[in-house]
């Protein structure tokens, strides 16, 4: 992966998530000062932190409103382009969950990028791509030997329907870590 692109993605992902951690710290310290009974003049730094929390909340609401508006326009466009299909609706969207998913996604992106950078491989829909000198050097398509589930939220690779059995994600994770640690016989 290009170093500039890697650094930019990591900076922007954590730049999106970090203010929420800071806001949590500021809100916690303000709540602690309130519970302990400090006066307002003793807590000038806390009130500045609460101003930061309020500004972040306003920015978050503006972001969610713009996401809602863009999604509404996309849904209208889809409904106009395919009138024979059942109409789409925004009624089923839970915007709080969408926002939490964005936070989790941006938090985990950096961790995933570091893992891919140091292992120089990525598992994409059951196919493992290995990099060497910035280019794909090897592609593993082992259908029978690979894990049953991919990194993509437990997506089943072999066409079986239904939910995965309980504990299979942990077993799959342990197997992929074991395979990642040990070199393959053709790598030696």
Secondary structure, DSSP 4 states (H G I P E B T S, - for coil): --HHHHHHHHHHHHHHHHHHHHHHHHHHHHHHHHHHT--GGG-HHHHHHHHHHHHHHHHHHHHHHHHHHHHHHHHHHHHHH-TTSPPP-STT--HHHHHHHHHHHHHHHHHHHHHHHHHTEEEETTEEEEEETTEEEEEE--TTTS-SB-TTTS-BSS---SPPPTTHHHHHHHHHHHHHHSPPTTT-
